[in-house]
């Protein structure tokens, strides 16, 4: 007989997987925080702020 799909019971959950997922979401937020706070970088505004030669080399 087949079991119907149901949520995992609390005692069967692997809490480290929940913690790892939260850590991953936090990491994604930290990587993208510049885009969230300064949308002009999306449209090529970075050249105005990052105009040193080291910045140009890093962006290439």
PDBQT receptor file of N, H, CA, C and O in Angstrom, charges set to zero:
ATOM      1  N   UNK A   1       0.818  -1.182   0.000  1.00  0.00    +0.000 N 
ATOM      2  CA  UNK A   1       0.000   0.000   0.000  1.00  0.00    +0.000 C 
ATOM      3  C   UNK A   1       0.873   1.260   0.000  1.00  0.00    +0.000 C 
ATOM      4  O   UNK A   1       1.921   1.287   0.644  1.00  0.00    +0.000 OA
ATOM      5  N   UNK A   2       0.454   2.273  -0.701  1.00  0.00    +0.000 N 
ATOM      6  H   UNK A   2      -0.398   2.251  -1.224  1.00  0.00    +0.000 HD
ATOM      7  CA  UNK A   2       1.211   3.517  -0.787  1.00  0.00    +0.000 C 
ATOM      8  C   UNK A   2       0.759   4.484   0.306  1.00  0.00    +0.000 C 
ATOM      9  O   UNK A   2      -0.424   4.586   0.631  1.00  0.00    +0.000 OA
ATOM     10  N   UNK A   3       1.746   5.188   0.859  1.00  0.00    +0.000 N 
ATOM     11  H   UNK A   3       2.707   5.105   0.596  1.00  0.00    +0.000 HD
ATOM     12  CA  UNK A   3       1.433   6.224   1.848  1.00  0.00    +0.000 C 
ATOM     13  C   UNK A   3       1.114   7.531   1.131  1.00  0.00    +0.000 C 
ATOM     14  O   UNK A   3       1.727   7.853   0.113  1.00  0.00    +0.000 OA
ATOM     15  N   UNK A   4       0.187   8.253   1.644  1.00  0.00    +0.000 N 
ATOM     16  H   UNK A   4      -0.312   7.991   2.471  1.00  0.00    +0.000 HD
ATOM     17  CA  UNK A   4      -0.115   9.567   1.089  1.00  0.00    +0.000 C 
ATOM     18  C   UNK A   4       0.966  10.555   1.517  1.00  0.00    +0.000 C 
ATOM     19  O   UNK A   4       1.507  10.436   2.617  1.00  0.00    +0.000 OA
ATOM     20  N   UNK A   5       1.291  11.534   0.659  1.00  0.00    +0.000 N 
ATOM     21  H   UNK A   5       0.852  11.630  -0.234  1.00  0.00    +0.000 HD
ATOM     22  CA  UNK A   5       2.286  12.537   1.042  1.00  0.00    +0.000 C 
ATOM     23  C   UNK A   5       1.810  13.326   2.258  1.00  0.00    +0.000 C 
ATOM     24  O   UNK A   5       0.647  13.721   2.344  1.00  0.00    +0.000 OA
ATOM     25  N   UNK A   6       2.719  13.545   3.183  1.00  0.00    +0.000 N 
ATOM     26  H   UNK A   6       3.664  13.225   3.113  1.00  0.00    +0.000 HD
ATOM     27  CA  UNK A   6       2.397  14.303   4.388  1.00  0.00    +0.000 C 
ATOM     28  C   UNK A   6       3.663  14.988   4.885  1.00  0.00    +0.000 C 
ATOM     29  O   UNK A   6       4.765  14.536   4.571  1.00  0.00    +0.000 OA
ATOM     30  N   UNK A   7       3.534  16.061   5.648  1.00  0.00    +0.000 N 
ATOM     31  H   UNK A   7       2.639  16.428   5.903  1.00  0.00    +0.000 HD
ATOM     32  CA  UNK A   7       4.714  16.719   6.220  1.00  0.00    +0.000 C 
ATOM     33  C   UNK A   7       5.485  15.761   7.133  1.00  0.00    +0.000 C 
ATOM     34  O   UNK A   7       4.912  14.845   7.723  1.00  0.00    +0.000 OA
ATOM     35  N   UNK A   8       6.775  15.992   7.233  1.00  0.00    +0.000 N 
ATOM     36  H   UNK A   8       7.240  16.736   6.754  1.00  0.00    +0.000 HD
ATOM     37  CA  UNK A   8       7.618  15.172   8.103  1.00  0.00    +0.000 C 
ATOM     38  C   UNK A   8       7.280  15.508   9.553  1.00  0.00    +0.000 C 
ATOM     39  O   UNK A   8       7.093  16.673   9.903  1.00  0.00    +0.000 OA
ATOM     40  N   UNK A   9       7.207  14.498  10.373  1.00  0.00    +0.000 N 
ATOM     41  H   UNK A   9       7.359  13.552  10.088  1.00  0.00    +0.000 HD
ATOM     42  CA  UNK A   9       6.923  14.709  11.791  1.00  0.00    +0.000 C 
ATOM     43  C   UNK A   9       8.117  15.381  12.469  1.00  0.00    +0.000 C 
ATOM     44  O   UNK A   9       9.255  15.219  12.026  1.00  0.00    +0.000 OA
ATOM     45  N   UNK A  10       7.864  16.127  13.529  1.00  0.00    +0.000 N 
ATOM     46  H   UNK A  10       6.940  16.259  13.888  1.00  0.00    +0.000 HD
ATOM     47  CA  UNK A  10       8.911  16.877  14.235  1.00  0.00    +0.000 C 
ATOM     48  C   UNK A  10      10.042  15.965  14.697  1.00  0.00    +0.000 C 
ATOM     49  O   UNK A  10      11.209  16.343  14.593  1.00  0.00    +0.000 OA
ATOM     50  N   UNK A  11       9.732  14.794  15.195  1.00  0.00    +0.000 N 
ATOM     51  H   UNK A  11       8.784  14.487  15.279  1.00  0.00    +0.000 HD
ATOM     52  CA  UNK A  11      10.773  13.896  15.702  1.00  0.00    +0.000 C 
ATOM     53  C   UNK A  11      11.622  13.300  14.586  1.00  0.00    +0.000 C 
ATOM     54  O   UNK A  11      12.712  12.796  14.858  1.00  0.00    +0.000 OA
ATOM     55  N   UNK A  12      11.156  13.340  13.337  1.00  0.00    +0.000 N 
ATOM     56  H   UNK A  12      10.271  13.749  13.116  1.00  0.00    +0.000 HD
ATOM     57  CA  UNK A  12      11.897  12.789  12.210  1.00  0.00    +0.000 C 
ATOM     58  C   UNK A  12      12.710  13.836  11.453  1.00  0.00    +0.000 C 
ATOM     59  O   UNK A  12      13.467  13.489  10.547  1.00  0.00    +0.000 OA
ATOM     60  N   UNK A  13      12.565  15.104  11.809  1.00  0.00    +0.000 N 
ATOM     61  H   UNK A  13      11.949  15.386  12.545  1.00  0.00    +0.000 HD
ATOM     62  CA  UNK A  13      13.263  16.177  11.096  1.00  0.00    +0.000 C 
ATOM     63  C   UNK A  13      14.753  16.150  11.412  1.00  0.00    +0.000 C 
ATOM     64  O   UNK A  13      15.160  15.778  12.513  1.00  0.00    +0.000 OA
ATOM     65  N   UNK A  14      15.549  16.544  10.445  1.00  0.00    +0.000 N 
ATOM     66  H   UNK A  14      15.218  16.846   9.551  1.00  0.00    +0.000 HD
ATOM     67  CA  UNK A  14      16.982  16.715  10.631  1.00  0.00    +0.000 C 
ATOM     68  C   UNK A  14      17.230  18.215  10.792  1.00  0.00    +0.000 C 
ATOM     69  O   UNK A  14      17.221  18.960   9.812  1.00  0.00    +0.000 OA
ATOM     70  N   UNK A  15      17.447  18.645  12.014  1.00  0.00    +0.000 N 
ATOM     71  H   UNK A  15      17.454  18.040  12.810  1.00  0.00    +0.000 HD
ATOM     72  CA  UNK A  15      17.541  20.079  12.312  1.00  0.00    +0.000 C 
ATOM     73  C   UNK A  15      18.760  20.728  11.670  1.00  0.00    +0.000 C 
ATOM     74  O   UNK A  15      18.744  21.926  11.385  1.00  0.00    +0.000 OA
ATOM     75  N   UNK A  16      19.812  19.955  11.440  1.00  0.00    +0.000 N 
ATOM     76  H   UNK A  16      19.825  18.982  11.672  1.00  0.00    +0.000 HD
ATOM     77  CA  UNK A  16      20.988  20.551  10.815  1.00  0.00    +0.000 C 
ATOM     78  C   UNK A  16      20.692  20.944   9.368  1.00  0.00    +0.000 C 
ATOM     79  O   UNK A  16      21.308  21.869   8.839  1.00  0.00    +0.000 OA
ATOM     80  N   UNK A  17      19.754  20.249   8.726  1.00  0.00    +0.000 N 
ATOM     81  H   UNK A  17      19.254  19.497   9.155  1.00  0.00    +0.000 HD
ATOM     82  CA  UNK A  17      19.383  20.631   7.359  1.00  0.00    +0.000 C 
ATOM     83  C   UNK A  17      18.658  21.976   7.375  1.00  0.00    +0.000 C 
ATOM     84  O   UNK A  17      18.882  22.807   6.495  1.00  0.00    +0.000 OA
ATOM     85  N   UNK A  18      17.798  22.197   8.359  1.00  0.00    +0.000 N 
ATOM     86  H   UNK A  18      17.617  21.522   9.074  1.00  0.00    +0.000 HD
ATOM     87  CA  UNK A  18      17.122  23.492   8.486  1.00  0.00    +0.000 C 
ATOM     88  C   UNK A  18      18.130  24.611   8.746  1.00  0.00    +0.000 C 
ATOM     89  O   UNK A  18      18.025  25.698   8.177  1.00  0.00    +0.000 OA
ATOM     90  N   UNK A  19      19.108  24.331   9.612  1.00  0.00    +0.000 N 
ATOM     91  H   UNK A  19      19.193  23.448  10.074  1.00  0.00    +0.000 HD
ATOM     92  CA  UNK A  19      20.135  25.330   9.926  1.00  0.00    +0.000 C 
ATOM     93  C   UNK A  19      20.985  25.628   8.689  1.00  0.00    +0.000 C 
ATOM     94  O   UNK A  19      21.305  26.786   8.422  1.00  0.00    +0.000 OA
ATOM     95  N   UNK A  20      21.347  24.600   7.944  1.00  0.00    +0.000 N 
ATOM     96  H   UNK A  20      21.086  23.659   8.162  1.00  0.00    +0.000 HD
ATOM     97  CA  UNK A  20      22.139  24.802   6.731  1.00  0.00    +0.000 C 
ATOM     98  C   UNK A  20      21.357  25.617   5.702  1.00  0.00    +0.000 C 
ATOM     99  O   UNK A  20      21.927  26.476   5.030  1.00  0.00    +0.000 OA
ATOM    100  N   UNK A  21      20.071  25.357   5.576  1.00  0.00    +0.000 N 
ATOM    101  H   UNK A  21      19.608  24.659   6.122  1.00  0.00    +0.000 HD
ATOM    102  CA  UNK A  21      19.246  26.133   4.653  1.00  0.00    +0.000 C 
ATOM    103  C   UNK A  21      19.168  27.602   5.054  1.00  0.00    +0.000 C 
ATOM    104  O   UNK A  21      19.236  28.488   4.201  1.00  0.00    +0.000 OA
ATOM    105  N   UNK A  22      19.026  27.856   6.336  1.00  0.00    +0.000 N 
ATOM    106  H   UNK A  22      18.971  27.137   7.029  1.00  0.00    +0.000 HD
ATOM    107  CA  UNK A  22      19.017  29.237   6.820  1.00  0.00    +0.000 C 
ATOM    108  C   UNK A  22      20.344  29.928   6.579  1.00  0.00    +0.000 C 
ATOM    109  O   UNK A  22      20.383  31.098   6.199  1.00  0.00    +0.000 OA
ATOM    110  N   UNK A  23      21.435  29.204   6.800  1.00  0.00    +0.000 N 
ATOM    111  H   UNK A  23      21.404  28.253   7.109  1.00  0.00    +0.000 HD
ATOM    112  CA  UNK A  23      22.764  29.757   6.547  1.00  0.00    +0.000 C 
ATOM    113  C   UNK A  23      22.934  30.069   5.068  1.00  0.00    +0.000 C 
ATOM    114  O   UNK A  23      23.505  31.102   4.717  1.00  0.00    +0.000 OA
ATOM    115  N   UNK A  24      22.448  29.196   4.202  1.00  0.00    +0.000 N 
ATOM    116  H   UNK A  24      21.984  28.357   4.488  1.00  0.00    +0.000 HD
ATOM    117  CA  UNK A  24      22.538  29.429   2.758  1.00  0.00    +0.000 C 
ATOM    118  C   UNK A  24      21.746  30.661   2.335  1.00  0.00    +0.000 C 
ATOM    119  O   UNK A  24      22.230  31.464   1.538  1.00  0.00    +0.000 OA
ATOM    120  N   UNK A  25      20.553  30.814   2.852  1.00  0.00    +0.000 N 
ATOM    121  H   UNK A  25      20.160  30.161   3.499  1.00  0.00    +0.000 HD
ATOM    122  CA  UNK A  25      19.744  31.984   2.508  1.00  0.00    +0.000 C 
ATOM    123  C   UNK A  25      20.413  33.261   2.995  1.00  0.00    +0.000 C 
ATOM    124  O   UNK A  25      20.391  34.277   2.301  1.00  0.00    +0.000 OA
ATOM    125  N   UNK A  26      21.011  33.216   4.189  1.00  0.00    +0.000 N 
ATOM    126  H   UNK A  26      21.029  32.390   4.753  1.00  0.00    +0.000 HD
ATOM    127  CA  UNK A  26      21.744  34.370   4.707  1.00  0.00    +0.000 C 
ATOM    128  C   UNK A  26      22.925  34.701   3.793  1.00  0.00    +0.000 C 
ATOM    129  O   UNK A  26      23.194  35.874   3.530  1.00  0.00    +0.000 OA
ATOM    130  N   UNK A  27      23.627  33.681   3.309  1.00  0.00    +0.000 N 
ATOM    131  H   UNK A  27      23.409  32.729   3.523  1.00  0.00    +0.000 HD
ATOM    132  CA  UNK A  27      24.744  33.902   2.400  1.00  0.00    +0.000 C 
ATOM    133  C   UNK A  27      24.307  34.544   1.100  1.00  0.00    +0.000 C 
ATOM    134  O   UNK A  27      24.978  35.442   0.592  1.00  0.00    +0.000 OA
ATOM    135  N   UNK A  28      23.196  34.096   0.562  1.00  0.00    +0.000 N 
ATOM    136  H   UNK A  28      22.651  33.366   0.974  1.00  0.00    +0.000 HD
ATOM    137  CA  UNK A  28      22.667  34.690  -0.668  1.00  0.00    +0.000 C 
ATOM    138  C   UNK A  28      22.320  36.154  -0.438  1.00  0.00    +0.000 C 
ATOM    139  O   UNK A  28      22.593  36.998  -1.292  1.00  0.00    +0.000 OA
ATOM    140  N   UNK A  29      21.723  36.459   0.703  1.00  0.00    +0.000 N 
ATOM    141  H   UNK A  29      21.501  35.773   1.397  1.00  0.00    +0.000 HD
ATOM    142  CA  UNK A  29      21.406  37.849   1.040  1.00  0.00    +0.000 C 
ATOM    143  C   UNK A  29      22.675  38.691   1.115  1.00  0.00    +0.000 C 
ATOM    144  O   UNK A  29      22.713  39.801   0.585  1.00  0.00    +0.000 OA
ATOM    145  N   UNK A  30      23.705  38.175   1.764  1.00  0.00    +0.000 N 
ATOM    146  H   UNK A  30      23.673  37.273   2.194  1.00  0.00    +0.000 HD
ATOM    147  CA  UNK A  30      24.947  38.934   1.908  1.00  0.00    +0.000 C 
ATOM    148  C   UNK A  30      25.628  39.176   0.561  1.00  0.00    +0.000 C 
ATOM    149  O   UNK A  30      26.201  40.243   0.344  1.00  0.00    +0.000 OA
ATOM    150  N   UNK A  31      25.572  38.210  -0.334  1.00  0.00    +0.000 N 
ATOM    151  H   UNK A  31      25.106  37.343  -0.158  1.00  0.00    +0.000 HD
ATOM    152  CA  UNK A  31      26.186  38.373  -1.650  1.00  0.00    +0.000 C 
ATOM    153  C   UNK A  31      25.433  39.417  -2.462  1.00  0.00    +0.000 C 
ATOM    154  O   UNK A  31      26.045  40.177  -3.212  1.00  0.00    +0.000 OA
ATOM    155  N   UNK A  32      24.124  39.460  -2.322  1.00  0.00    +0.000 N 
ATOM    156  H   UNK A  32      23.627  38.842  -1.713  1.00  0.00    +0.000 HD
ATOM    157  CA  UNK A  32      23.301  40.351  -3.143  1.00  0.00    +0.000 C 
ATOM    158  C   UNK A  32      22.954  41.670  -2.478  1.00  0.00    +0.000 C 
ATOM    159  O   UNK A  32      22.211  42.459  -3.062  1.00  0.00    +0.000 OA
ATOM    160  N   UNK A  33      23.456  41.942  -1.291  1.00  0.00    +0.000 N 
ATOM    161  H   UNK A  33      24.060  41.301  -0.817  1.00  0.00    +0.000 HD
ATOM    162  CA  UNK A  33      23.066  43.159  -0.570  1.00  0.00    +0.000 C 
ATOM    163  C   UNK A  33      23.440  44.423  -1.353  1.00  0.00    +0.000 C 
ATOM    164  O   UNK A  33      22.732  45.426  -1.268  1.00  0.00    +0.000 OA
ATOM    165  N   UNK A  34      24.533  44.389  -2.108  1.00  0.00    +0.000 N 
ATOM    166  H   UNK A  34      25.108  43.573  -2.177  1.00  0.00    +0.000 HD
ATOM    167  CA  UNK A  34      24.903  45.546  -2.923  1.00  0.00    +0.000 C 
ATOM    168  C   UNK A  34      23.879  45.857  -3.987  1.00  0.00    +0.000 C 
ATOM    169  O   UNK A  34      23.589  47.024  -4.253  1.00  0.00    +0.000 OA
ATOM    170  N   UNK A  35      23.333  44.838  -4.593  1.00  0.00    +0.000 N 
ATOM    171  H   UNK A  35      23.569  43.890  -4.378  1.00  0.00    +0.000 HD
ATOM    172  CA  UNK A  35      22.307  45.045  -5.630  1.00  0.00    +0.000 C 
ATOM    173  C   UNK A  35      21.024  45.563  -4.999  1.00  0.00    +0.000 C 
ATOM    174  O   UNK A  35      20.335  46.398  -5.584  1.00  0.00    +0.000 OA
ATOM    175  N   UNK A  36      20.700  45.073  -3.812  1.00  0.00    +0.000 N 
ATOM    176  H   UNK A  36      21.260  44.394  -3.336  1.00  0.00    +0.000 HD
ATOM    177  CA  UNK A  36      19.474  45.514  -3.153  1.00  0.00    +0.000 C 
ATOM    178  C   UNK A  36      19.559  46.979  -2.736  1.00  0.00    +0.000 C 
ATOM    179  O   UNK A  36      18.557  47.692  -2.789  1.00  0.00    +0.000 OA
ATOM    180  N   UNK A  37      20.733  47.438  -2.324  1.00  0.00    +0.000 N 
ATOM    181  H   UNK A  37      21.548  46.859  -2.281  1.00  0.00    +0.000 HD
ATOM    182  CA  UNK A  37      20.849  48.796  -1.797  1.00  0.00    +0.000 C 
ATOM    183  C   UNK A  37      21.267  49.815  -2.849  1.00  0.00    +0.000 C 
ATOM    184  O   UNK A  37      21.101  51.013  -2.623  1.00  0.00    +0.000 OA
ATOM    185  N   UNK A  38      21.796  49.393  -3.975  1.00  0.00    +0.000 N 
ATOM    186  H   UNK A  38      21.931  48.419  -4.159  1.00  0.00    +0.000 HD
ATOM    187  CA  UNK A  38      22.263  50.330  -4.984  1.00  0.00    +0.000 C 
ATOM    188  C   UNK A  38      21.912  49.814  -6.383  1.00  0.00    +0.000 C 
ATOM    189  O   UNK A  38      22.778  49.263  -7.063  1.00  0.00    +0.000 OA
ATOM    190  N   UNK A  39      20.678  49.978  -6.822  1.00  0.00    +0.000 N 
ATOM    191  H   UNK A  39      19.974  50.425  -6.270  1.00  0.00    +0.000 HD
ATOM    192  CA  UNK A  39      20.260  49.410  -8.102  1.00  0.00    +0.000 C 
ATOM    193  C   UNK A  39      20.960  50.010  -9.319  1.00  0.00    +0.000 C 
ATOM    194  O   UNK A  39      20.899  49.431 -10.404  1.00  0.00    +0.000 OA
ATOM    195  N   UNK A  40      21.622  51.152  -9.163  1.00  0.00    +0.000 N 
ATOM    196  H   UNK A  40      21.671  51.622  -8.282  1.00  0.00    +0.000 HD
ATOM    197  CA  UNK A  40      22.279  51.723 -10.338  1.00  0.00    +0.000 C 
ATOM    198  C   UNK A  40      23.465  50.885 -10.786  1.00  0.00    +0.000 C 
ATOM    199  O   UNK A  40      23.909  51.039 -11.923  1.00  0.00    +0.000 OA
ATOM    200  N   UNK A  41      23.999  50.002  -9.945  1.00  0.00    +0.000 N 
ATOM    201  H   UNK A  41      23.638  49.876  -9.021  1.00  0.00    +0.000 HD
ATOM    202  CA  UNK A  41      25.076  49.122 -10.365  1.00  0.00    +0.000 C 
ATOM    203  C   UNK A  41      24.587  48.140 -11.434  1.00  0.00    +0.000 C 
ATOM    204  O   UNK A  41      25.373  47.684 -12.264  1.00  0.00    +0.000 OA
ATOM    205  N   UNK A  42      23.319  47.822 -11.415  1.00  0.00    +0.000 N 
ATOM    206  H   UNK A  42      22.681  48.193 -10.741  1.00  0.00    +0.000 HD
ATOM    207  CA  UNK A  42      22.761  46.916 -12.413  1.00  0.00    +0.000 C 
ATOM    208  C   UNK A  42      22.838  47.536 -13.807  1.00  0.00    +0.000 C 
ATOM    209  O   UNK A  42      23.036  46.831 -14.796  1.00  0.00    +0.000 OA
ATOM    210  N   UNK A  43      22.683  48.842 -13.877  1.00  0.00    +0.000 N 
ATOM    211  H   UNK A  43      22.522  49.414 -13.073  1.00  0.00    +0.000 HD
ATOM    212  CA  UNK A  43      22.615  49.524 -15.169  1.00  0.00    +0.000 C 
ATOM    213  C   UNK A  43      23.938  50.163 -15.578  1.00  0.00    +0.000 C 
ATOM    214  O   UNK A  43      23.954  51.076 -16.403  1.00  0.00    +0.000 OA
ATOM    215  N   UNK A  44      25.037  49.697 -15.014  1.00  0.00    +0.000 N 
ATOM    216  H   UNK A  44      25.024  48.956 -14.344  1.00  0.00    +0.000 HD
ATOM    217  CA  UNK A  44      26.346  50.179 -15.427  1.00  0.00    +0.000 C 
ATOM    218  C   UNK A  44      26.859  51.365 -14.649  1.00  0.00    +0.000 C 
ATOM    219  O   UNK A  44      27.776  52.035 -15.125  1.00  0.00    +0.000 OA
ATOM    220  N   UNK A  45      26.329  51.664 -13.491  1.00  0.00    +0.000 N 
ATOM    221  H   UNK A  45      25.584  51.120 -13.105  1.00  0.00    +0.000 HD
ATOM    222  CA  UNK A  45      26.792  52.798 -12.700  1.00  0.00    +0.000 C 
ATOM    223  C   UNK A  45      28.073  52.526 -11.931  1.00  0.00    +0.000 C 
ATOM    224  O   UNK A  45      28.619  53.436 -11.307  1.00  0.00    +0.000 OA
ATOM    225  N   UNK A  46      28.561  51.296 -11.961  1.00  0.00    +0.000 N 
ATOM    226  H   UNK A  46      28.117  50.557 -12.467  1.00  0.00    +0.000 HD
ATOM    227  CA  UNK A  46      29.759  50.943 -11.205  1.00  0.00    +0.000 C 
ATOM    228  C   UNK A  46      31.005  51.653 -11.678  1.00  0.00    +0.000 C 
ATOM    229  O   UNK A  46      31.917  51.889 -10.886  1.00  0.00    +0.000 OA
ATOM    230  N   UNK A  47      31.067  52.003 -12.961  1.00  0.00    +0.000 N 
ATOM    231  H   UNK A  47      30.326  51.812 -13.605  1.00  0.00    +0.000 HD
ATOM    232  CA  UNK A  47      32.249  52.684 -13.489  1.00  0.00    +0.000 C 
ATOM    233  C   UNK A  47      32.443  54.056 -12.863  1.00  0.00    +0.000 C 
ATOM    234  O   UNK A  47      33.567  54.553 -12.792  1.00  0.00    +0.000 OA
ATOM    235  N   UNK A  48      31.359  54.668 -12.412  1.00  0.00    +0.000 N 
ATOM    236  H   UNK A  48      30.446  54.264 -12.471  1.00  0.00    +0.000 HD
ATOM    237  CA  UNK A  48      31.457  55.990 -11.786  1.00  0.00    +0.000 C 
ATOM    238  C   UNK A  48      32.127  55.873 -10.415  1.00  0.00    +0.000 C 
ATOM    239  O   UNK A  48      32.965  56.701 -10.057  1.00  0.00    +0.000 OA
ATOM    240  N   UNK A  49      31.760  54.854  -9.658  1.00  0.00    +0.000 N 
ATOM    241  H   UNK A  49      31.079  54.182  -9.949  1.00  0.00    +0.000 HD
ATOM    242  CA  UNK A  49      32.285  54.662  -8.318  1.00  0.00    +0.000 C 
ATOM    243  C   UNK A  49      33.633  53.949  -8.343  1.00  0.00    +0.000 C 
ATOM    244  O   UNK A  49      34.570  54.362  -7.659  1.00  0.00    +0.000 OA
ATOM    245  N   UNK A  50      33.729  52.886  -9.127  1.00  0.00    +0.000 N 
ATOM    246  H   UNK A  50      32.968  52.551  -9.683  1.00  0.00    +0.000 HD
ATOM    247  CA  UNK A  50      34.941  52.068  -9.175  1.00  0.00    +0.000 C 
ATOM    248  C   UNK A  50      35.749  52.457 -10.407  1.00  0.00    +0.000 C 
ATOM    249  O   UNK A  50      35.705  51.761 -11.421  1.00  0.00    +0.000 OA
ATOM    250  N   UNK A  51      36.483  53.559 -10.328  1.00  0.00    +0.000 N 
ATOM    251  H   UNK A  51      36.519  54.125  -9.504  1.00  0.00    +0.000 HD
ATOM    252  CA  UNK A  51      37.192  54.059 -11.502  1.00  0.00    +0.000 C 
ATOM    253  C   UNK A  51      38.708  53.929 -11.395  1.00  0.00    +0.000 C 
ATOM    254  O   UNK A  51      39.413  54.384 -12.295  1.00  0.00    +0.000 OA
ATOM    255  N   UNK A  52      39.231  53.331 -10.341  1.00  0.00    +0.000 N 
ATOM    256  H   UNK A  52      38.658  52.961  -9.610  1.00  0.00    +0.000 HD
ATOM    257  CA  UNK A  52      40.671  53.117 -10.233  1.00  0.00    +0.000 C 
ATOM    258  C   UNK A  52      41.087  51.966 -11.141  1.00  0.00    +0.000 C 
ATOM    259  O   UNK A  52      40.262  51.134 -11.522  1.00  0.00    +0.000 OA
ATOM    260  N   UNK A  53      42.379  51.924 -11.486  1.00  0.00    +0.000 N 
ATOM    261  H   UNK A  53      43.048  52.600 -11.177  1.00  0.00    +0.000 HD
ATOM    262  CA  UNK A  53      42.851  50.869 -12.385  1.00  0.00    +0.000 C 
ATOM    263  C   UNK A  53      42.691  49.490 -11.760  1.00  0.00    +0.000 C 
ATOM    264  O   UNK A  53      42.395  48.524 -12.463  1.00  0.00    +0.000 OA
ATOM    265  N   UNK A  54      42.884  49.387 -10.449  1.00  0.00    +0.000 N 
ATOM    266  H   UNK A  54      43.125  50.172  -9.878  1.00  0.00    +0.000 HD
ATOM    267  CA  UNK A  54      42.699  48.107  -9.761  1.00  0.00    +0.000 C 
ATOM    268  C   UNK A  54      41.250  47.643  -9.867  1.00  0.00    +0.000 C 
ATOM    269  O   UNK A  54      40.993  46.447 -10.007  1.00  0.00    +0.000 OA
ATOM    270  N   UNK A  55      40.310  48.568  -9.802  1.00  0.00    +0.000 N 
ATOM    271  H   UNK A  55      40.519  49.539  -9.688  1.00  0.00    +0.000 HD
ATOM    272  CA  UNK A  55      38.901  48.222  -9.933  1.00  0.00    +0.000 C 
ATOM    273  C   UNK A  55      38.580  47.709 -11.335  1.00  0.00    +0.000 C 
ATOM    274  O   UNK A  55      37.835  46.742 -11.492  1.00  0.00    +0.000 OA
ATOM    275  N   UNK A  56      39.144  48.361 -12.352  1.00  0.00    +0.000 N 
ATOM    276  H   UNK A  56      39.749  49.147 -12.225  1.00  0.00    +0.000 HD
ATOM    277  CA  UNK A  56      38.899  47.930 -13.725  1.00  0.00    +0.000 C 
ATOM    278  C   UNK A  56      39.471  46.537 -13.978  1.00  0.00    +0.000 C 
ATOM    279  O   UNK A  56      38.855  45.724 -14.667  1.00  0.00    +0.000 OA
ATOM    280  N   UNK A  57      40.646  46.265 -13.421  1.00  0.00    +0.000 N 
ATOM    281  H   UNK A  57      41.146  46.925 -12.861  1.00  0.00    +0.000 HD
ATOM    282  CA  UNK A  57      41.255  44.937 -13.575  1.00  0.00    +0.000 C 
ATOM    283  C   UNK A  57      40.406  43.890 -12.899  1.00  0.00    +0.000 C 
ATOM    284  O   UNK A  57      40.211  42.804 -13.445  1.00  0.00    +0.000 OA
ATOM    285  N   UNK A  58      39.895  44.193 -11.717  1.00  0.00    +0.000 N 
ATOM    286  H   UNK A  58      40.053  45.075 -11.273  1.00  0.00    +0.000 HD
ATOM    287  CA  UNK A  58      39.074  43.243 -10.963  1.00  0.00    +0.000 C 
ATOM    288  C   UNK A  58      37.761  42.972 -11.674  1.00  0.00    +0.000 C 
ATOM    289  O   UNK A  58      37.278  41.840 -11.656  1.00  0.00    +0.000 OA
ATOM    290  N   UNK A  59      37.175  43.973 -12.293  1.00  0.00    +0.000 N 
ATOM    291  H   UNK A  59      37.567  44.893 -12.307  1.00  0.00    +0.000 HD
ATOM    292  CA  UNK A  59      35.898  43.795 -12.965  1.00  0.00    +0.000 C 
ATOM    293  C   UNK A  59      36.026  43.030 -14.272  1.00  0.00    +0.000 C 
ATOM    294  O   UNK A  59      35.041  42.458 -14.739  1.00  0.00    +0.000 OA
ATOM    295  N   UNK A  60      37.192  43.001 -14.868  1.00  0.00    +0.000 N 
ATOM    296  H   UNK A  60      37.992  43.466 -14.489  1.00  0.00    +0.000 HD
ATOM    297  CA  UNK A  60      37.381  42.300 -16.157  1.00  0.00    +0.000 C 
ATOM    298  C   UNK A  60      37.300  40.833 -16.029  1.00  0.00    +0.000 C 
ATOM    299  O   UNK A  60      37.438  40.118 -17.022  1.00  0.00    +0.000 OA
TER     300      UNK A  60
